[in-house]
Amino acid sequence: MSKLCTVVKKLSLAGTAFFVVTFAAYYFNLDMKLTAAMEPVLNYFYDRVDRDQHL
């Protein structure tokens, strides 16, 4: 019984930690801030791609 309680406690702690991290990312809009920080690097590689512009 104590092993089951330990596993349940660890799973609930992990779930709570996951929720806190994802909620902070949502609340502070961290995904878009990371994307904005990566934009110059992504544009550098995207602009170097050869394109076929024939219709």
Distance bins in CASP14 RR format, pairs under 12 A and 6 or more apart:
PFRMAT RR
TARGET T0000
AUTHOR 0000-0000-0000
RMODE 2
METHOD distances of the structure
MODEL  1
1 7 0 0 0 0 0 1 0 0 0 0 0
1 8 0 0 0 0 0 1 0 0 0 0 0
2 8 0 0 0 0 0 1 0 0 0 0 0
2 9 0 0 0 0 0 1 0 0 0 0 0
3 9 0 0 0 0 0 1 0 0 0 0 0
3 10 0 0 0 0 0 1 0 0 0 0 0
4 10 0 0 0 0 0 1 0 0 0 0 0
4 11 0 0 0 0 0 1 0 0 0 0 0
5 11 0 0 0 0 0 1 0 0 0 0 0
5 12 0 0 0 0 0 1 0 0 0 0 0
6 12 0 0 0 0 0 1 0 0 0 0 0
6 13 0 0 0 0 0 1 0 0 0 0 0
7 13 0 0 0 0 0 1 0 0 0 0 0
7 14 0 0 0 0 0 1 0 0 0 0 0
8 14 0 0 0 0 0 1 0 0 0 0 0
8 15 0 0 0 0 0 1 0 0 0 0 0
9 15 0 0 0 0 0 1 0 0 0 0 0
9 16 0 0 0 0 0 1 0 0 0 0 0
10 16 0 0 0 0 0 1 0 0 0 0 0
10 17 0 0 0 0 0 1 0 0 0 0 0
11 17 0 0 0 0 0 1 0 0 0 0 0
11 18 0 0 0 0 0 1 0 0 0 0 0
12 18 0 0 0 0 0 1 0 0 0 0 0
12 19 0 0 0 0 0 1 0 0 0 0 0
13 19 0 0 0 0 0 1 0 0 0 0 0
13 20 0 0 0 0 0 1 0 0 0 0 0
14 20 0 0 0 0 0 1 0 0 0 0 0
14 21 0 0 0 0 0 1 0 0 0 0 0
15 21 0 0 0 0 1 0 0 0 0 0 0
15 22 0 0 0 0 1 0 0 0 0 0 0
15 23 0 0 0 0 0 1 0 0 0 0 0
16 22 0 0 0 0 0 1 0 0 0 0 0
16 23 0 0 0 0 0 1 0 0 0 0 0
17 23 0 0 0 0 0 1 0 0 0 0 0
17 24 0 0 0 0 0 1 0 0 0 0 0
18 24 0 0 0 0 0 1 0 0 0 0 0
18 25 0 0 0 0 0 1 0 0 0 0 0
19 25 0 0 0 0 0 1 0 0 0 0 0
19 26 0 0 0 0 0 1 0 0 0 0 0
19 27 0 0 0 0 0 1 0 0 0 0 0
20 26 0 0 0 0 0 1 0 0 0 0 0
20 27 0 0 0 0 0 1 0 0 0 0 0
21 27 0 0 0 0 0 1 0 0 0 0 0
21 28 0 0 0 0 0 1 0 0 0 0 0
21 30 0 0 0 0 1 0 0 0 0 0 0
22 28 0 0 0 0 0 1 0 0 0 0 0
22 30 0 0 0 0 1 0 0 0 0 0 0
22 31 0 0 0 0 0 1 0 0 0 0 0
23 29 0 0 0 0 0 1 0 0 0 0 0
23 30 0 0 0 0 0 1 0 0 0 0 0
24 30 1 0 0 1 0 0 0 0 0 0 0
24 31 0 0 0 0 0 1 0 0 0 0 0
25 31 1 0 0 1 0 0 0 0 0 0 0
25 32 0 0 0 0 1 0 0 0 0 0 0
25 33 0 0 0 0 1 0 0 0 0 0 0
25 34 0 0 0 0 1 0 0 0 0 0 0
26 32 0 0 0 0 0 1 0 0 0 0 0
27 33 0 0 0 0 0 1 0 0 0 0 0
28 34 0 0 0 0 0 1 0 0 0 0 0
29 35 0 0 0 0 1 0 0 0 0 0 0
29 36 0 0 0 0 1 0 0 0 0 0 0
30 36 0 0 0 0 0 1 0 0 0 0 0
30 37 0 0 0 0 0 1 0 0 0 0 0
31 37 0 0 0 0 0 1 0 0 0 0 0
31 38 0 0 0 0 0 1 0 0 0 0 0
32 38 0 0 0 0 0 1 0 0 0 0 0
32 39 0 0 0 0 0 1 0 0 0 0 0
33 39 0 0 0 0 0 1 0 0 0 0 0
34 41 0 0 0 0 0 1 0 0 0 0 0
34 42 0 0 0 0 0 1 0 0 0 0 0
35 41 0 0 0 0 0 1 0 0 0 0 0
35 42 0 0 0 0 1 0 0 0 0 0 0
35 43 0 0 0 0 0 1 0 0 0 0 0
36 42 0 0 0 0 0 1 0 0 0 0 0
36 43 0 0 0 0 0 1 0 0 0 0 0
38 44 0 0 0 0 0 1 0 0 0 0 0
38 45 0 0 0 0 0 1 0 0 0 0 0
38 46 0 0 0 0 0 1 0 0 0 0 0
39 45 0 0 0 0 0 1 0 0 0 0 0
39 46 0 0 0 0 1 0 0 0 0 0 0
39 47 0 0 0 0 0 1 0 0 0 0 0
40 46 0 0 0 0 0 1 0 0 0 0 0
40 47 0 0 0 0 0 1 0 0 0 0 0
41 47 0 0 0 0 0 1 0 0 0 0 0
41 48 0 0 0 0 0 1 0 0 0 0 0
42 48 0 0 0 0 0 1 0 0 0 0 0
42 49 0 0 0 0 0 1 0 0 0 0 0
43 49 0 0 0 0 0 1 0 0 0 0 0
END
